[in-house]
Amino acid sequence: MKYFGTDGFRGKANEGLNVDHAFKIGRFVGWHYGARAGKKARVVIGKDTRRSSYMFESALVAGLVASGADAYMLHVIPTPGVSYVTAEGAFDCGIMITASHNPFTDNGIKLVNHNGEKMDDEVLEEVEAYIDGEFDVPLAIDDAIGQTIDFMQGRNRYIAHLIASANFSLQGVKVGLDCANGAASSVAKPVFDALGADVYVFNNTPSGFNINVNCGSTHIEEMQSYVLRNHLDVGFAYDGDADRCIAVDEKGHVVDGDLIMYVCGRYLNQHGGLAKSTVVPTVMSNFGFFKALEEIGINHEDTAVGDKYVYACMREKGYSLGGEQSGHIIFGDIENTGDGIMTSLRIMEAIRAQKESLSTLVRPVKLYPQLLVNVRVTDRDAAMTSPEVKAAVEKASEFLAGNGRVLVRASGTEPLVRVLAEAPSDELCRQADDIVLAALEPFKA
């Protein structure tokens, strides 16, 4: 697609993504779900804490009501909150304004359908055609013009949903929350307060410019030192729109998405809650994680990189748990998108039910060293289809003898081929990578 990637329309505010784009997206959505369908559309809008999010919110609302839709404003709320409210409130569509873990200078627009799932490609293609002026849509007139509705109660319903999903008390548990000065800032603490936790929250004072700045899930070292300094039982760090979560155990060790899926998958499987005893990670998950799952009798079905592909596999085959190393975890029996705060609660459920520390629960997983080398090439397709490169990958795999792997992927946005080796030691990773890198030499730019 020209504008919408796997995670919405994203770019530097007023350069790659500007207010005209936002207005047109609002115009199309309001018409598509309203006049085009012979009714008045109801659309919810949420945003993160970037300065530009307020500008894009105004443009989207103007476009929606100009096309005759009613715009329900959730204000600052995590991306999964928009998905939840859209589905729970039977809205036609949901819009989230965020650039996730990107710097404040960027922003983005995500569309979700009436089920709170990522918007169908067919609709996004029409949005793009409208943005490019390939057709026009009518303006609403008279009493057909839409209205703007302050819908703070929607955010309150989302908070209540999170609290209700937890059937345990956190009384006496010291929990740290790094809200990345983003969308979790007004949601995470009330949830943990309601469950009785002793909450230590930081990076929850958004300025419009400090979202993700040396904080949150992409700067986990902040939470590591915070947990140790305050002698906490566990810490959770979110990204800007709070659809991801990375945890830190009581010893200050990072618990990434792979380890989270192991802890939650094992707990769910022991209690009959893991559909088909299968977890859905991406091909980039750690080889040690795969081995640990196999040792406890849990299957894994790997997908391409991207939560879009994880969810599609889960939905198609009826799986209930999947995710990525980045901490984007989907609990399919509860929600249909990644939710950082929900992930925190599911981890706490496993900790409380098993009466074990997080460091104890992750101990069986021995993550393998990884070595990733990006090779700039003249032709990605030629490199990826080369018989010599394919033979080198097979040779590297044979070299590791089933105790590691080599994964070769083409970048989707740059002229790069990524070579990832995983093995029990750094030296074995280097040797395996070198086998493939030698075959890529003729293709180097």
Secondary structure, 3 states (H helix, E strand, C coil): CCCEECCEEEEEECCCECHHHHHHHHHHHHHHCCHHHCCCCEEEEEECCCHHHHHHHHHHHHHHHHCCCEEEEEEECCHHHHHHHHHHCCCCEEEEECCCCCCCCEEEEEEECCCCCECCHHHHHHHHHHHCCCCCCCCCCHHHCCCEEECHHHHHHHHHHHHHCCCCCCCCCEEEEECCCCHHHHCHHHHHHHCCCEEEEECCCCCCCCCCCCCCHHHCHHHHHHHHHHCCCEEEEECCCCCCEEEECCCCCEECHHHHHHHHHHHHHHCCCCHHHEEECECCCCHHHHHHHHHCCCEECCECCCHHHHHHHHHHHCCCEEECCCCCEEECCCCCCCCHHHHHHHHHHHHHHHCCCHHHHHCCCCCCCEEEEEEEECCHHHHHHCHHHHHHHHHHHHHHCCCCEEEEEECCCCCEEEEEEECCCHHHHHHHHHHHHHHHHHHEC
